[in-house]
Amino acid sequence: MSIWWTLWVVYTLCWPAFLGLDVGYYLHLVRGQARIVLNQQPIEKLLRRPDLDASVREKLRLVQEIRQFAQGEIGLSRSDNYTTFFDTGDGPVSWNLTACPRDRLQPVRWQYPVVGSAPYRGYFDRDRAEREQAKLEAKGYDTYLRPVNAYSTLGWLRDPVLSPMLRYRDEALADVLIHELTHATVWVPGHVPFNESLATFVGETGSLIWLEMRYGPGSSVVKEAYDLRADQRLFADFMQRIIRGLEALYGRNLPYGEKLRQRQTVFDGARDSFVSLPLRTNAYQSFPGWELNNARMVAYRAYHSGPEVFESVYRAVGRDLRAAVAVFRGCENAEDPMAYLEGWLQTHKPGLRGSDP
C-alpha cells in the first residue's frame, strides 16, 4: 500500500470523525474504493493480451480514443483517469440512494468532506444501502435506490473504466466518459445539481461532436444519436412539466393526506400523457412502469437543471465546446455558479453567433 493511499485512507476516516459523521459508513467506502484501487488493471497491458475478447478490445480502444478527444479537443483536465480497467462482476459498482419528503420536492442532503452537501448517498454495499432505505421509508420519506455503473472521485484517485461501461453503445460510452471527466475538471462544492447538470450538458454535446468526427455527420450512427438527443430534450421537458405540477400542488395550503392523494393524480396523468410524446426512439419505453415518487423526481432534476443556461453559453462562444468549458471553469469559486453564468451571459450576447445543426 503506497503512502498516498495510506494518507487518503487516514484523511477519509479522520474527517468524518471530526465532523461527527458516521465513521462506519466512511469505512465501508474506504473498503469499497480500496478493492477498486488495488485490483484495477492498466488498459495498455490488457490490450497486449492475445486472448483478450475482441469486443472488449474494441471498446477499450474506443475509451482511449474518447479520452484523448475529451482532453485534447474539449479541454477537459488531463489525468490518469480511464487508463485502467476494473471488473465489477455481475452487478454495478455501487448504488445511489435519494430520499425526499412525500409532500415537497426538497431532498434529504448529506454532508461530505471536500464535496460538500449532496442530495444522495453512495454505497458499495447494497445491503447497507437497502437498510438505510428502509430506515428512511419508516420515517415517512420517499426513496429511490439506483445502480451506478460509473462515477468520479473528482481527481482525488485514478478512476478506472468499469466493466458495465463496455456494454454501452459508442454514443453512450462517449457520453458517460466525458460526463465523468467533466466532474474532474469543474466541481463546485455544495452545488451537486449544477455539477451534474453541467456534466450532462458537456457529455451529451461532446459525445455528438466525437461521433461526427469519427463516423461522419451523415452516418447512421450520428443520425441515431441526434434522434436520441431529441428524445432526451423532449423527455426532459415532459419531466419538468411534472415537477412544476408537483411544486404547484405542494405549495398549496392543503392537508398532508390530500397532497398525497392529488400527487398520485399527477403521476397517473403523467403516465397517460406519456404515450402521446412524439418520441423517435425507444429510450424511454419503460417509463409507464417506473415507480414515481418525489425521490425519483428530485434525482432526475439533479441531472437536468438549467440546460438552457449551458446551451446559451455554448452558443455565445460560437458553439465551441472547448471555449464553453473554459467559461464553465470560471464557476468553481462562485458562491452561486448558475448566477455566475447568467451574469457572464449578460455581457456576451448569447445566441447571436452559431446556429442549430
Protein Blocks (a to p, Z undefined) as FASTA:
>chain_A
ZZklmmmmmmmmmmmmmnopafklmmmmmmmmmmmmmmcccfklmmmpmkbcfklmmmmm
mmmmmmmmmmmmnopacdfehiaccdebjadfbdcdddddfkbccdcddddehklpafbd
cdfblklmmmmmmmmmmnopacdddddfbdceehmaccdddfklmmpcfklmmmmmmmmm
mmmmpccehilmlmmmmmmmmmmmmmmmmmmmmnopkbmklmmmmmmmmmmmmmmmmmmm
mmmmmmmmmmpccdfklmmmmmmmmmmmmmmmmmmpccfbfklmmmmmpccdfklmmmmm
mmmghklmmmmmmmmnoopaklmmmmmmmmmmpfblmlmmmmmmmmnoghkgocdZZ
